[in-house]
Structures are given as structure tokens and as C-alpha cells.
Amino acid sequence: MLYILDYGAGNVASLSNSITSLGHAFRWIENASDLDAATSLIFPGVGAFESAIQHLSRRGLLEPLRQYILSGRPYFGICIGMQVLFQSSDEAASPGLGVIPCSIHRFEDTDKAVPHIGWNAADLFDASDAAYYYFVHSYCAKYDPDKFPQAAEWTHATTQYGREIFVSMVRKGNVFGTQFHPEKSGRAGLALLDGWLRGEGTAHPQEAAPRIPRSVDPKRGLTKRIVACMDVRANDQGDLVVTKGDQYDVREKADSLATTTAGAVRNLGKPVALAARYYEAGADELCLLNITSFRHSPLQDQPMIAVVRAAAERLFIPLTIGGGIKDTIDPDGTSHSALEVASAYFRAGADKVSIGSEAVYAVERLRARDNVPDGTSAIETIAHAYGRQAVVVSIDPRRTYLDKPEDAGHRAAEVIQGTYGKAWWYQCTVSGGRETRPLSVVELARGVELLGAGELLVNSIDRDGTGLGFDLDLLKLVKGAVRIPVVASSGAGSPTHFIDAFAETNVEAALAAGIFHREEVGIGEVKGALRAVGIHVRS
């Protein structure tokens, strides 16, 4: 009987959905006796090495898990489930299981963004072509047969990120593990998972010998991601629809061709159906932003949780949910922490949560404390529990024009000198752009990175809905200020705009909404254009 071990962090719903969709049955590990009953075991998870080991210890599962693995029964570790096999990690004081006698180390961030988020190739030693899978992690097992010969003996596949090559799959005897998430890796991931479940050789003894992977290749490694974003809200009839605003106004205009719908919420489709279309079209990630709910009762907003759950049952790529991820109080006085709200969405099938206005307020408080975090913000609490890779901060800046560049004062280094003598800096906003705050985009970006955000989604109020292209000056400014991944948003109107964003700013991903919803530009068309100019994307 197949069992799944859920140590309490991250999205395990997607794994259970994947296994069910492939026609396999499973049970959850409830206590140590279940490990005696299991004939095969999957241990998935994201988050911190330390919290995984501590959770296993508190539940009395650490030593029984070690004994299960030593018994020779099939074991599949995913992400943290693979890392805990190692002796130790730079991330933790607690030792791991020690099945693989070497350590996990942090990525270098001098030549690349960390965390490593996105689609990358796993180079199998017995395959001529590499498949692409979804990774999301800051720590890895370095592949270096001279320094870490024990890791090399377990290595089944390697992956290149920047100038580093790391172990992305381990396989020896009954043990199999992946650093990536097969359950979030589309058809390739489902095929790998199904192969293990059907026992295609991965549960049997195998002679292991150190192999040398291909050398670092500048044309390989992490692909650029294309993200489809859906703004979701209730229309006047109470139905959840995908909408898109013109400068954040989501209601049809009186001069619209559809005069009978003037004043109504713009309806561009149903969330799950539209998400399924983008999955089939090759989107690398999906983002669902709840733009009107959570005003009072975030955990009672069952329709949006249901949307996430339904999407996760059908779509096997990463899913981000945003809107209302904050500390709240219900009308009846019941309080809910941001961590509690985020946890509900992770359990429903989300992989990341997006935080907007609350991040601005958190950085304002941080700066008031001389940039000393106190561990109480939504960013910090969620990152501590689930890992920083689970926290996206959505930034909504707008240009603030200056009569003279020197009027910027201490922000002089952030001033953009435009054409026709115009100069500006980027000022942050909250409440969907309706209120400005005395904080620059660089101050916000650096602040949330310090608090523990793993990724930035950079919008532009000035470019939103214009179709004029991404604000490249803004993206360059933010990308140069942080060492975490950056997603470009707002203004895309053609495939050329995606080329410009990647070629000129080196962002890790680019997001669009309206042009995809209205089918003015297709995801395949965008990827084809990127591929034609040599920009590395997933097929």
C-alpha cells in the first residue's frame, strides 16, 4: 500500500491530485505504525530543512522513517523529502537522516537569483534528451565528484543553475528522490511519477558509479517563465469571473460596443476554465488574484478557496493565489493570522501566496525599526513556516514626476531621466493603486527581500492596460536592487514586449493577462518569438 507522509508544510494537495489522476490509491501517514504497514512511501514537501526534521521528531516519525528506508522498501522523496536523506544542511542545526553521507548547501547568489524558481532540465545519465521540471528551492546538493564523492555515487541526474551544477535526482537501491516537483511539472512530471508508481526500475538495486555531467552550458539551465494572470472577482450577480481593468477600472464603459453591458463587471471567462486553457497552451505558471473579496472573512470566502481547489485538481503547474493574505478579524470577532489564511490556500492546492498592500505597511514598520525585522509580518511568518519561495510580493508603483532631478533628495540614485526633460522616481501605492505611500520601489523591494520574500511581481500603474510594453526602466531598477527572482507585469501588448523584458532587464519571468484573455496574443506565439531570438523557454 502506498502511503504519503505530510510533514505539514507546503502544497501536498497537488501530489495527491496527481496520484489520483493517474489512477493510483494511497493513504496518509498518521503515526509510526503506518510506516510498518506501508509497502511504498512518498515524502513530499517544501519549506525549511530544520522545520521538517523537527516536525518528524515531534511526531515520533524520524527514527521509524529511517528504519523504513533501511528496510529496502521503495521510497520517493520530493524536494525536502529528498534533502532530509542527507547528513546535514547549511539551513539547519539539526542533522538529517544520514542515508546519503554528505551535506546540503545554499546556492551562490553572485551570478543568479536565489531561490531557484522555475523550469529547468534534469540531465539523466542514461538519456540523450533532458526533460524540464519545476524547481523551487534555495539549497541543493552540489555535484562535485572530487569534493562530494558520496553524493556523486547517489546521483541519477544533474541540473545546471548559473555556474553551478547540482544533484536534481538521486537513485540507489530502494531510494529515489527529486529536487524538483513532479506533481507541478506538467506531463513530464506526471510521466515520471507514474513510472515510479508502476515500479519501472526505480525501486530495484542499481549499480551506482560517479558520472561526469555535461559542462556548464550558457544556453542551458533555467528557462524564462511565461505566467498567465487572472484577476478574479464577483460580478453583480455574485458569480466569480475573470476580469481585467483599464487602469484598474474593471467595469464596461458606456461607449463600449456592448452597450447593454455598460457599467457591468467586465467578464472574460470562468476562472477554472480559463486556467485550463492556459495550462493546455503551455503556460509555465498561473496566478489567481482575488481583487475584491476577503474584506472581512477571508476563511469564509469559500468560492475562492473552491476555485483554487478545482484548479489544482486539473492543472499540474505552479499556482499562485493573491488577495487578502493578511491578519484579519471576522465580523463575529474571530481573528485569523496571515499564516492561517495562507495555510488554507496551500492546503487547497496553491504553491505560492502573493502579498500586496500588507508588504508596504510591513516595510514601513521595518524602516521605523532601523531595518531590524521582528518576525511578526505576514511575509516573515509565512516564509518561516513554508520557506521564502512560497511568498511573492506584488508591487504597485507609479511614476512621480519631478520639476528637477535634484528634488529627489536621498532618492537621487533612483531617478529616471526620461525624454523631453522629464524625470521621475517610482512611488509605491496600496489599495490597488488608489493610495500612494512615502516609499520608493527600491526601498520596498529591498525591504521585503530582507523580511523573507522569495519573489517580486513588479506591476506598473502607468503601463497597466496600455499595451505599450513593460516599463523597462522600472524593471531594471528593481532587478538591480535585489537578488531574488523578479516577474515583469503590466503593459504587454505583443510578443516583442516579452523579448524586450527578458533581453534588456534579465527578469526571470513575464506575466500578462488581458492579451491572453482576449486571445490577441497566444502563449505559444510568445514562446515561439522568444525561441526565435535565442531566449531559452520551455516547450
C-alpha positions as a printed NumPy array, in Angstrom:
array([[  0.   ,   0.   ,   0.   ],
       [  1.278,   3.433,  -0.973],
       [  1.45 ,   5.998,   1.814],
       [  2.2  ,   9.745,   1.667],
       [  3.997,  11.464,   4.538],
       [  2.786,  15.046,   5.011],
       [  5.004,  16.877,   7.48 ],
       [  2.736,  19.926,   7.468],
       [  4.383,  22.421,   5.136],
       [  3.531,  23.328,   1.568],
       [  1.107,  22.133,  -1.045],
       [  0.64 ,  18.375,  -0.799],
       [ -2.825,  18.587,  -2.354],
       [ -1.239,  18.729,  -5.812],
       [  0.639,  15.494,  -5.204],
       [ -2.486,  13.707,  -4.026],
       [ -4.379,  15.11 ,  -7.033],
       [ -1.636,  13.879,  -9.359],
       [ -1.626,  10.379,  -7.912],
       [ -5.41 ,  10.176,  -8.068],
       [ -5.475,  11.438, -11.659],
       [ -3.   ,   8.681, -12.592],
       [ -5.351,   6.059, -11.183],
       [ -3.427,   5.116,  -8.033],
       [ -4.714,   4.826,  -4.47 ],
       [ -2.883,   5.962,  -1.345],
       [ -3.213,   6.63 ,   2.364],
       [ -1.746,   9.322,   4.614],
       [  0.811,   8.54 ,   7.307],
       [ -0.957,   9.203,  10.605],
       [  1.502,   7.627,  13.043],
       [  4.609,   5.478,  13.21 ],
       [  2.662,   2.233,  12.837],
       [  1.605,   3.309,   9.341],
       [  5.275,   3.145,   8.329],
       [  5.247,  -0.528,   9.278],
       [  2.196,  -1.1  ,   7.069],
       [  3.491,   0.833,   4.066],
       [  4.842,  -1.093,   1.097],
       [  5.901,   2.125,  -0.64 ],
       [  6.239,   5.697,   0.595],
       [  6.364,   9.224,  -0.844],
       [  7.645,  12.097,   1.284],
       [  6.926,  15.469,  -0.424],
       [  7.34 ,  18.992,   0.861],
       [  8.64 ,  22.497,   0.59 ],
       [  9.987,  24.733,   3.306],
       [ 12.909,  24.536,   5.669],
       [ 15.1  ,  21.506,   6.404],
       [ 15.07 ,  22.359,  10.125],
       [ 11.287,  22.524,  10.428],
       [ 10.9  ,  19.23 ,   8.542],
       [ 13.285,  17.397,  10.871],
       [ 11.723,  18.969,  13.975],
       [  8.207,  18.059,  12.846],
       [  9.212,  14.455,  12.196],
       [ 10.833,  14.309,  15.634],
       [  7.801,  15.777,  17.418],
       [  5.515,  13.216,  15.775],
       [  7.852,  10.345,  16.613],
       [  8.435,   9.618,  12.934],
       [ 12.108,  10.42 ,  12.434],
       [ 13.625,   7.111,  13.523],
       [ 10.753,   4.983,  12.106],
       [ 11.259,   6.777,   8.775],
       [ 14.968,   5.939,   8.841],
       [ 14.154,   2.318,   9.588],
       [ 11.6  ,   2.229,   6.778],
       [ 14.235,   3.383,   4.279],
       [ 16.824,   0.9  ,   5.592],
       [ 14.27 ,  -1.904,   5.251],
       [ 14.603,  -1.807,   1.469],
       [ 11.018,  -0.791,   0.712],
       [ 10.525,   1.806,  -2.075],
       [ 10.963,   5.436,  -1.001],
       [ 10.386,   8.563,  -3.117],
       [ 11.48 ,  11.883,  -1.625],
       [ 10.38 ,  15.141,  -3.274],
       [ 12.235,  18.419,  -2.587],
       [ 12.589,  18.462,   1.228],
       [ 11.744,  14.761,   1.118],
       [ 14.967,  14.27 ,  -0.858],
       [ 17.065,  16.714,   1.162],
       [ 16.312,  15.06 ,   4.533],
       [ 18.07 ,  11.942,   3.209],
       [ 21.355,  13.843,   3.519],
       [ 23.535,  14.049,   6.59 ],
       [ 23.077,  17.769,   7.215],
       [ 22.151,  21.125,   5.678],
       [ 23.587,  24.64 ,   5.866],
       [ 19.981,  25.648,   6.559],
       [ 19.68 ,  23.742,   9.843],
       [ 21.357,  22.85 ,  13.114],
       [ 19.54 ,  19.516,  13.274],
       [ 21.09 ,  16.575,  11.403],
       [ 19.231,  14.814,   8.619],
       [ 18.588,  11.099,   8.227],
       [ 22.178,  10.474,   7.094],
       [ 21.209,   7.963,   4.409],
       [ 23.364,   9.963,   1.978],
       [ 26.581,  10.866,   3.869],
       [ 27.12 ,  14.452,   2.731],
       [ 25.563,  17.897,   3.114],
       [ 23.1  ,  20.28 ,   1.501],
       [ 24.45 ,  23.761,   0.695],
       [ 22.974,  27.114,  -0.293],
       [ 23.191,  28.317,  -3.88 ],
       [ 25.66 ,  31.076,  -4.614],
       [ 23.811,  34.287,  -5.47 ],
       [ 26.586,  36.299,  -7.072],
       [ 25.644,  35.228, -10.588],
       [ 21.94 ,  34.415, -10.252],
       [ 18.78 ,  34.98 ,  -8.277],
       [ 18.055,  32.803,  -5.251],
       [ 15.669,  30.992,  -4.7  ],
       [ 15.974,  28.908,  -7.858],
       [ 12.377,  29.143,  -9.119],
       [ 11.134,  27.829, -12.426],
       [ 11.571,  25.175, -15.084],
       [ 14.963,  23.591, -15.586],
       [ 16.378,  20.476, -17.219],
       [ 17.234,  17.293, -15.354],
       [ 20.058,  15.639, -17.286],
       [ 19.702,  11.9  , -16.85 ],
       [ 22.902,   9.904, -17.244],
       [ 21.084,   7.255, -19.269],
       [ 19.111,   9.593, -21.55 ],
       [ 20.141,  11.697, -24.515],
       [ 17.437,  14.336, -24.049],
       [ 16.652,  16.18 , -20.846],
       [ 13.116,  16.726, -19.597],
       [ 12.115,  20.017, -17.951],
       [ 10.702,  20.08 , -14.428],
       [  9.611,  22.72 , -11.929],
       [ 12.099,  23.656,  -9.188],
       [ 11.622,  25.949,  -6.194],
       [ 14.452,  25.923,  -3.627],
       [ 17.401,  27.857,  -2.193],
       [ 19.524,  24.912,  -1.034],
       [ 20.877,  21.985,  -3.014],
       [ 23.293,  19.072,  -3.092],
       [ 26.286,  20.322,  -5.093],
       [ 27.541,  17.949,  -7.772],
       [ 31.319,  17.755,  -7.482],
       [ 32.766,  14.204,  -7.547],
       [ 36.098,  15.439,  -6.191],
       [ 34.677,  17.33 ,  -3.182],
       [ 31.498,  15.285,  -2.624],
       [ 32.153,  11.756,  -3.926],
       [ 29.346,  10.252,  -1.805],
       [ 26.759,  12.486,  -3.459],
       [ 28.08 ,  11.521,  -6.875],
       [ 27.527,   7.855,  -6.062],
       [ 23.841,   8.542,  -5.475],
       [ 23.362,  10.927,  -8.396],
       [ 20.872,   9.929, -11.076],
       [ 20.517,  13.343, -12.763],
       [ 22.084,  16.773, -12.538],
       [ 20.841,  20.28 , -13.273],
       [ 22.657,  23.489, -14.132],
       [ 21.804,  26.804, -12.494],
       [ 24.089,  29.686, -13.27 ],
       [ 27.663,  28.424, -12.925],
       [ 26.672,  25.651, -10.527],
       [ 25.712,  22.053, -11.22 ],
       [ 23.676,  20.305,  -8.549],
       [ 22.056,  16.933,  -7.924],
       [ 18.468,  17.016,  -9.133],
       [ 17.688,  13.289,  -8.827],
       [ 19.112,  10.584,  -6.542],
       [ 18.663,   6.862,  -7.057],
       [ 20.249,   3.915,  -5.306],
       [ 18.69 ,   0.655,  -4.206],
       [ 15.165,   1.315,  -2.971],
       [ 15.693,   5.082,  -2.689],
       [ 14.592,   7.576,  -5.319],
       [ 14.403,  11.342,  -4.931],
       [ 13.903,  14.538,  -6.91 ],
       [ 14.818,  18.09 ,  -6.022],
       [ 12.083,  19.273,  -8.379],
       [  8.322,  18.799,  -8.003],
       [  6.997,  16.217, -10.489],
       [  3.431,  16.976,  -9.386],
       [  3.876,  20.584, -10.619],
       [  5.845,  19.688, -13.757],
       [  3.061,  19.066, -16.258],
       [  3.076,  15.97 , -18.43 ],
       [  6.78 ,  15.244, -17.912],
       [  6.334,  15.23 , -14.151],
       [  3.212,  13.077, -14.271],
       [  5.005,  10.547, -16.504],
       [  7.925,  10.315, -14.075],
       [  5.601,   9.93 , -11.1  ],
       [  3.527,   7.286, -12.864],
       [  6.686,   5.37 , -13.816],
       [  7.789,   5.182, -10.191],
       [  4.328,   4.182,  -9.023],
       [  4.278,   1.369, -11.585],
       [  7.716,   0.207, -10.454],
       [  9.657,   0.83 , -13.657],
       [ 13.066,   0.011, -12.212],
       [ 13.352,   2.845,  -9.688],
       [ 12.678,   0.576,  -6.712],
       [ 15.311,  -2.027,  -7.565],
       [ 19.041,  -2.181,  -6.772],
       [ 21.228,  -0.358,  -9.236],
       [ 24.962,  -0.183,  -9.642],
       [ 25.943,   3.422,  -8.92 ],
       [ 29.108,   4.976, -10.25 ],
       [ 30.165,   8.609, -10.378],
       [ 29.399,  10.166, -13.744],
       [ 30.549,  13.499, -15.08 ],
       [ 27.657,  15.625, -16.419],
       [ 27.959,  17.933, -19.352],
       [ 29.949,  21.076, -18.604],
       [ 28.222,  24.347, -17.837],
       [ 26.452,  25.479, -20.997],
       [ 25.326,  29.135, -21.249],
       [ 22.436,  28.056, -23.487],
       [ 21.058,  25.644, -20.9  ],
       [ 19.773,  25.994, -17.39 ],
       [ 16.736,  27.807, -16.057],
       [ 14.158,  28.776, -18.661],
       [ 12.325,  32.082, -18.771],
       [  8.771,  31.722, -17.492],
       [  5.545,  32.938, -19.097],
       [  2.862,  33.488, -16.465],
       [ -0.859,  33.828, -17.159],
       [ -2.602,  36.006, -14.579],
       [ -6.318,  36.1  , -13.813],
       [ -7.963,  38.865, -11.775],
       [-10.958,  37.189, -10.147],
       [-13.925,  38.913,  -8.566],
       [-17.659,  38.512,  -8.123],
       [-19.845,  40.199, -10.707],
       [-23.093,  41.954,  -9.822],
       [-24.909,  38.606,  -9.873],
       [-22.489,  37.087,  -7.37 ],
       [-20.684,  34.793,  -9.829],
       [-16.884,  34.623,  -9.81 ],
       [-15.481,  35.783, -13.148],
       [-12.1  ,  36.663, -14.609],
       [-11.965,  40.356, -15.346],
       [ -9.383,  42.917, -16.445],
       [ -9.277,  46.611, -15.764],
       [ -8.33 ,  49.584, -17.841],
       [ -6.059,  51.332, -15.356],
       [ -7.669,  49.179, -12.629],
       [-11.281,  50.013, -13.67 ],
       [-12.99 ,  46.664, -14.332],
       [-16.423,  47.913, -15.44 ],
       [-17.52 ,  48.202, -19.044],
       [-17.634,  51.726, -20.423],
       [-20.792,  53.403, -21.704],
       [-19.227,  53.803, -25.154],
       [-18.385,  50.103, -25.349],
       [-19.695,  48.183, -28.348],
       [-21.537,  46.029, -25.839],
       [-23.823,  48.876, -24.807],
       [-26.18 ,  46.514, -22.988],
       [-23.406,  45.689, -20.509],
       [-22.261,  49.245, -19.837],
       [-21.383,  49.566, -16.168],
       [-21.222,  45.797, -15.61 ],
       [-18.113,  43.992, -14.391],
       [-16.072,  43.006, -17.435],
       [-16.45 ,  39.226, -17.836],
       [-13.62 ,  37.471, -19.673],
       [-14.421,  33.931, -18.595],
       [-14.694,  31.495, -15.716],
       [-11.519,  31.136, -13.624],
       [-11.01 ,  27.357, -13.762],
       [-11.975,  27.021, -17.44 ],
       [ -9.624,  29.848, -18.412],
       [ -6.832,  28.408, -16.266],
       [ -7.282,  25.037, -18.002],
       [ -6.951,  26.746, -21.38 ],
       [ -3.663,  28.329, -20.351],
       [ -2.354,  25.033, -18.97 ],
       [ -3.019,  23.357, -22.328],
       [ -1.44 ,  26.31 , -24.144],
       [  1.851,  25.852, -22.283],
       [  1.769,  28.479, -19.536],
       [  4.614,  27.944, -17.084],
       [  2.661,  29.265, -14.101],
       [ -0.798,  30.532, -13.255],
       [ -1.657,  33.393, -10.945],
       [ -5.131,  33.946,  -9.449],
       [ -5.661,  37.329,  -7.803],
       [ -8.825,  37.855,  -5.792],
       [ -9.343,  41.586,  -6.277],
       [-12.486,  42.228,  -4.236],
       [-13.067,  39.606,  -1.548],
       [-11.518,  38.973,   1.865],
       [-12.825,  42.299,   3.124],
       [-13.964,  40.784,   6.424],
       [-13.925,  36.973,   6.439],
       [-11.036,  35.523,   4.437],
       [-11.509,  31.936,   5.571],
       [-15.253,  32.109,   4.976],
       [-14.728,  33.091,   1.346],
       [-15.338,  29.541,   0.215],
       [-15.921,  30.299,  -3.507],
       [-12.312,  31.431,  -3.994],
       [-10.901,  28.522,  -1.997],
       [-13.074,  26.27 ,  -4.139],
       [-11.617,  27.83 ,  -7.295],
       [ -8.086,  27.066,  -6.107],
       [ -9.057,  23.519,  -5.158],
       [-10.764,  22.882,  -8.514],
       [ -7.841,  24.342, -10.474],
       [ -5.311,  22.242,  -8.542],
       [ -7.259,  19.083,  -9.378],
       [ -6.891,  19.684, -13.124],
       [ -3.739,  21.74 , -13.64 ],
       [ -0.315,  20.356, -12.784],
       [  1.776,  23.521, -12.906],
       [  2.529,  26.076, -10.151],
       [ -0.371,  28.172,  -8.87 ],
       [ -0.092,  31.478,  -7.007],
       [ -3.021,  32.973,  -5.096],
       [ -3.207,  36.625,  -4.057],
       [ -5.667,  38.903,  -2.32 ],
       [ -6.298,  39.298,   1.395],
       [ -3.291,  37.348,   2.684],
       [ -3.147,  39.306,   5.932],
       [ -4.162,  39.318,   9.588],
       [ -7.934,  39.808,   9.748],
       [-10.871,  39.724,  12.152],
       [-14.24 ,  38.252,  11.242],
       [-17.417,  40.238,  11.927],
       [-18.051,  37.931,  14.897],
       [-14.685,  38.876,  16.405],
       [-12.777,  35.743,  15.378],
       [ -9.221,  36.639,  14.414],
       [ -7.206,  34.95 ,  11.689],
       [ -3.488,  35.382,  11.107],
       [ -1.995,  35.805,   7.653],
       [ -0.289,  32.457,   8.188],
       [ -3.661,  30.818,   8.851],
       [ -5.133,  32.319,   5.67 ],
       [ -2.108,  31.274,   3.603],
       [ -2.219,  27.757,   5.068],
       [ -5.812,  27.338,   3.91 ],
       [ -4.787,  28.119,   0.35 ],
       [ -1.755,  25.846,   0.453],
       [ -3.981,  23.011,   1.655],
       [ -6.397,  23.762,  -1.193],
       [ -3.623,  23.453,  -3.78 ],
       [ -1.787,  26.789,  -4.066],
       [  2.011,  26.768,  -4.25 ],
       [  2.687,  30.433,  -3.506],
       [  0.813,  33.343,  -1.974],
       [  1.055,  36.918,  -3.184],
       [  1.102,  39.797,  -0.702],
       [  0.488,  43.392,  -1.828],
       [ -0.504,  46.304,   0.396],
       [  0.435,  44.456,   3.58 ],
       [  4.02 ,  44.265,   2.324],
       [  4.163,  48.056,   2.01 ],
       [  2.963,  48.518,   5.586],
       [  5.408,  45.867,   6.79 ],
       [  8.364,  47.659,   5.2  ],
       [  7.243,  50.984,   6.65 ],
       [  7.303,  49.367,  10.099],
       [ 10.657,  47.752,   9.308],
       [ 12.21 ,  51.095,   8.397],
       [ 10.863,  52.613,  11.607],
       [ 12.841,  49.924,  13.459],
       [ 16.068,  50.735,  11.602],
       [ 15.62 ,  47.724,   9.317],
       [ 15.537,  45.183,  12.15 ],
       [ 12.863,  42.512,  11.465],
       [ 10.697,  41.488,  14.417],
       [  9.241,  38.304,  12.905],
       [  5.604,  39.407,  13.037],
       [  4.796,  40.444,   9.461],
       [  2.847,  38.207,   7.089],
       [  5.959,  37.822,   4.952],
       [  8.061,  36.623,   7.886],
       [  5.536,  34.245,   9.433],
       [  4.646,  32.556,   6.143],
       [  8.266,  32.353,   4.981],
       [  9.309,  30.837,   8.312],
       [  6.659,  28.117,   8.071],
       [  6.732,  27.37 ,   4.348],
       [ 10.019,  28.793,   3.078],
       [ 10.655,  32.101,   1.371],
       [  9.989,  30.556,  -2.033],
       [  6.296,  30.394,  -1.049],
       [  5.988,  34.18 ,  -0.635],
       [  5.577,  36.542,  -3.587],
       [  5.326,  40.289,  -3.042],
       [  3.264,  42.191,  -5.602],
       [  4.472,  45.773,  -6.042],
       [  2.244,  48.527,  -7.491],
       [  4.39 ,  51.627,  -8.135],
       [  3.599,  54.691, -10.179],
       [  5.822,  57.418, -11.592],
       [  6.147,  60.582,  -9.504],
       [  7.469,  63.345, -11.725],
       [  9.994,  65.931, -10.57 ],
       [ 10.5  ,  69.535, -11.606],
       [ 14.242,  68.959, -11.186],
       [ 16.102,  65.656, -10.622],
       [ 17.793,  67.078,  -7.525],
       [ 14.357,  67.382,  -5.897],
       [ 14.513,  63.631,  -5.257],
       [ 16.844,  64.155,  -2.305],
       [ 18.082,  60.841,  -0.853],
       [ 16.438,  59.   ,  -3.74 ],
       [ 18.652,  60.669,  -6.351],
       [ 20.145,  57.303,  -7.403],
       [ 16.634,  56.054,  -8.25 ],
       [ 15.652,  58.939, -10.522],
       [ 14.955,  58.086, -14.154],
       [ 15.752,  60.825, -16.66 ],
       [ 13.264,  60.445, -19.481],
       [ 12.925,  62.15 , -22.824],
       [ 11.757,  65.747, -23.207],
       [ 13.452,  66.686, -19.945],
       [ 11.118,  64.687, -17.715],
       [ 12.484,  62.958, -14.625],
       [ 10.727,  60.741, -12.11 ],
       [ 11.035,  58.232,  -9.308],
       [  8.763,  55.271,  -8.635],
       [  6.472,  55.691,  -5.634],
       [  4.697,  52.723,  -4.052],
       [  0.942,  52.513,  -3.651],
       [ -1.591,  50.426,  -1.745],
       [ -5.258,  49.518,  -2.226],
       [ -4.933,  48.725,  -5.902],
       [ -3.082,  51.942,  -6.697],
       [ -5.631,  54.221,  -5.071],
       [ -3.313,  55.495,  -2.317],
       [  0.354,  56.476,  -2.548],
       [  2.801,  55.888,   0.285],
       [  6.092,  57.654,   1.091],
       [  8.137,  54.669,  -0.03 ],
       [ 10.113,  54.123,  -3.229],
       [ 10.044,  50.932,  -5.237],
       [ 13.689,  50.21 ,  -4.38 ],
       [ 13.067,  50.756,  -0.669],
       [ 10.122,  48.376,  -0.83 ],
       [ 11.946,  45.726,  -2.881],
       [ 14.96 ,  45.659,  -0.573],
       [ 12.744,  45.722,   2.494],
       [ 10.64 ,  42.715,   1.537],
       [ 13.748,  40.798,   0.493],
       [ 15.116,  41.396,   3.999],
       [ 11.814,  40.236,   5.535],
       [ 11.954,  36.972,   3.608],
       [ 10.076,  37.351,   0.317],
       [ 11.226,  34.865,  -2.304],
       [  9.99 ,  36.602,  -5.451],
       [  8.79 ,  40.019,  -6.654],
       [  5.895,  40.654,  -9.023],
       [  6.522,  44.145, -10.419],
       [  3.435,  45.888, -11.772],
       [  3.247,  49.35 , -13.3  ],
       [  0.205,  51.523, -12.74 ],
       [  1.361,  53.771, -15.588],
       [  1.551,  50.893, -18.099],
       [ -1.328,  48.686, -16.946],
       [ -3.766,  48.032, -19.778],
       [ -1.918,  50.242, -22.265],
       [ -0.366,  47.529, -24.447],
       [  2.717,  49.745, -24.801],
       [  5.12 ,  47.205, -23.328],
       [  6.613,  46.584, -19.907],
       [  8.192,  49.517, -18.068],
       [ 11.807,  48.548, -18.71 ],
       [ 13.243,  51.374, -16.596],
       [ 11.235,  50.153, -13.619],
       [ 12.267,  46.529, -14.138],
       [ 15.959,  47.397, -14.456],
       [ 15.771,  49.43 , -11.254],
       [ 14.175,  46.628,  -9.233],
       [ 16.254,  43.839, -10.777],
       [ 19.429,  45.73 ,  -9.91 ],
       [ 18.341,  46.232,  -6.299],
       [ 17.639,  42.636,  -5.2  ],
       [ 18.954,  39.089,  -5.529],
       [ 15.616,  37.303,  -5.59 ],
       [ 13.67 ,  36.485,  -8.791],
       [ 11.64 ,  39.236, -10.472],
       [  8.463,  38.823, -12.552],
       [  7.6  ,  41.58 , -15.047],
       [  3.972,  42.665, -15.235],
       [  1.749,  45.362, -16.806],
       [  1.765,  46.672, -20.353],
       [  2.396,  43.644, -22.565],
       [  0.776,  44.043, -25.962],
       [  2.843,  41.859, -28.308],
       [  5.463,  39.065, -28.26 ],
       [  8.126,  41.703, -28.864],
       [  7.43 ,  43.193, -25.451],
       [  8.346,  39.882, -23.798],
       [ 11.568,  39.757, -25.807],
       [ 12.417,  43.287, -24.65 ],
       [ 11.763,  42.459, -20.998],
       [ 13.993,  39.386, -20.978],
       [ 16.737,  40.748, -23.215],
       [ 17.038,  44.192, -21.613],
       [ 16.296,  43.565, -17.928],
       [ 17.117,  39.856, -17.356],
       [ 13.978,  39.27 , -15.282],
       [ 13.187,  35.628, -14.599],
       [  9.543,  35.7  , -15.743],
       [  6.976,  37.861, -17.504],
       [  3.249,  37.98 , -16.84 ],
       [  0.281,  39.011, -18.94 ],
       [ -3.467,  38.968, -18.546],
       [ -5.679,  40.918, -20.949],
       [ -3.912,  39.993, -24.175],
       [ -4.18 ,  36.321, -23.262],
       [ -7.791,  36.56 , -22.092],
       [ -8.895,  38.332, -25.29 ],
       [ -6.755,  35.954, -27.398],
       [ -4.955,  38.884, -29.025],
       [ -1.668,  37.053, -28.378],
       [ -1.22 ,  33.38 , -27.535],
       [  1.216,  31.831, -25.081],
       [  2.594,  29.611, -27.837],
       [  3.096,  32.67 , -30.03 ],
       [  5.058,  34.391, -27.27 ],
       [  7.261,  31.358, -26.676],
       [  7.86 ,  30.912, -30.389],
       [  9.028,  34.512, -30.688],
       [ 11.338,  34.123, -27.689],
       [ 12.787,  30.893, -29.024],
       [ 13.411,  32.504, -32.42 ],
       [ 15.763,  35.065, -30.866],
       [ 17.574,  32.539, -28.679],
       [ 15.771,  33.12 , -25.373],
       [ 15.507,  29.823, -23.5  ],
       [ 11.902,  28.761, -22.823],
       [ 10.144,  25.501, -22.03 ],
       [  8.493,  23.815, -24.986]])
